[in-house]
Amino acid sequence: SRMLSRMEAARFSVDGDGMEVPAVLTSPAKQRAALLLVPGWMNVDVEGNFAPMFPGQVQVNPWVYKQLAEQLTARGLAVLRFSTTGPGTGCVTRDEARVKAHYGEFPHRVSVAAQFLDELQRRAPGLPVVTAGHSEGAVVVTQLARRREDLQGIILLSGPAKPLLALMIWQQYETQQRTEGPDAARTAEYEQ
């Protein structure tokens, strides 16, 4: 389309403590600002497609982050988006010991986002920078903004309305119910 012809998309990856995390920077010909788009919790690739989280679940391909990035780029924003880690996201483990030492704890998500923020500032120097976080990514950008005074703003997209710890406990409970609790038999039957 005419809108997409004035954009460039650069694909690259960043080493996030032993995990190669894919990213895309979509840039307009004339840049007004830069935006870091931080994904939510699920196994989501750089385009915003959701990989299965457990056996029997289907892949969902809404291309949500790619479409959002292209719309914002058409309005003059350089947009850097990256995947979460996990199966089906395009991430590659390069150093298993480092991955085991750092992944699995929420603060690491903030550290990875900070690495991508640094990369965005390196690739779009001198531009005002904002972050946008989707779902759990909204919590990540809130924490990132507390650490970084160089941000011009944050945008929360479908962020949680309850305290994060309460949501994480609920997610853990629901996962255990599906795999170990009263719903385990129904889950196993569904997966066959």
N, C-alpha and C positions, 0 to 999 in steps of 0.2 A: 504494500500500500504506500501511498504518498507519505504518510506520517512515518513509517518505518524506514524509508529510504534515507532520511536525514540522521539516522542513529548508527552508532557503532557499538558492537557488543564484544567485549574482550573477556575470554574465558581464561581462568588461571586457578591456582589453588594455593592455600597457605598451610604451613605446617603448624597445626595446633597441638603441641606436645605429643608428637609422634603419630598424629593422625593427619593425613593429607585431606583437607576440607575444600571441596570445589566451590568456586564463586564465579559470578558474572558481573562485570561492570558495564552498564548500558549508558552511553554518553551521547548527548545531543551535539550538534555542530556548535551551538552557542550555549555555554553553560552559565546558569544563574546561581545555582547552589548544588550541594551534594547531599545525598541521603543514604544512610546505611539502613537496609531492611533486614531485621532480625527475625528469623522464623520461629514458629511455635514449638511445641514439645514433641509432636509425633515424628516418625521417620519420614521426613519431607526432603525432597531433592531441591536443587537450586532453582528449578522452574516452579516449584510450588505443587508438585505432585506427591501424593501420599502412598508410601510403600506399606504393605501389610505389616501389622504389629504382632500378629500371632497367626498360627496355621489356620487356614480356612477363610481368612479375611482377604478381600479383593483389593487390588491396586486401584486407586482413585486418581484420575488425571485432570484436575481442573485448570492447571497451568496458572494458578492464582498469582504467584509472585512474578512470573514472567509478564503477565498481562498488566499487573499494577506497575511494574518497572517501566514498561513501554509507554503506558499512559503518562506517567510522571516525567519520563524523558522527553516525550513530545511537548511538554510544558517547560522545558529548560533545565530539568534536574538530572545530574549524573547520579545513577542509582546503582549501588553495590548490593547484591543479594548473595547469600550463601546457604548451603544446606545444613541441616542438623546432622548428627552422626547416627549411624545405625545401618542395618541392612536396607539395601535398595536406595540409598541416598547418594551414592557415588563416592563416598569416603573410602580411603585406603589406609590401612594400618601400616605404618613404616617402622615403628619402634614399639613393639608390644609392651615392653617394660614401662616406657613412659606413658603409654595409654592407660595401662592398669593403675599407674600411680596417680593419674590426674582425672580420668573420666569417671563419671558416675556421681559426682557431687555438683550441686547447682552452681557454686561460685566459679567453677571451671567454664560454664557457659558464658559468664560475664567476661572472663579472661579471653576466650576465643573471640567474642564480639569486639573486645578492645583491640585485638590484633587486626581484625578486619577494619575497624575504624582507622587505625594507623595506616593501613594499606590504602583506604579511600583517600585520606588526606595526602598521602604520597602521590597518588594518581590524579588527584584533582586539587592541586595546591592553590591556596589563596581563596578558595570558595567558602562561604558559610556552610557549616555542616549541621545537619539534624539527623536524628535517628528515629526510626519507626519500628515498633515491635508488635508482632502479631501473636495473640494468645499469650502463651508463656513468654514469648519474646518481649511482650510489653513489660513484664517483670524484669527481664534482662536489661532492657534499655533504661528502666528506672534506676536500677542499681548502677549501670554504667554512667548515667548522668551524675550520680552522686560522687563518682570518682573523677570525672572529667569536666573541667571548667571550660574547655575549648568547644563544647557543643553549643549551638545556637538555639536548640530546642529539641523536644521529644514528642513523638506522636504515638499514642496507644491505640492499637487496632484490636478490638474485641479482647481487651485485657480482663483479667479476673476481677470479679466484684467482691470476692471474699479473700481473707488473708491467705497468702501463699502456703503456709504450713498446713492450714486446714484443708486446702485443695490437694496438696501432696499426700496427706494422710488418707483422704477420701479416694484418690486414684489408686493408692496402694491397696486399700481395702477392696475396691472393686476388682482389681486385678487378681487378688487372692481368691475372691468369691468365684471368679470365672475359672480359675485353674485348680483350686484346692477345696473350696467351700461347697455349699449346697448346689451351686450351679455348675460344678465341675463335670458331672455326668452329662448334662445338657450340652455343655461346651464341647466335650469329647465327642458326643454324638454328631454335633454340627460339623466338627472338623473332619469327620470321615467321609 
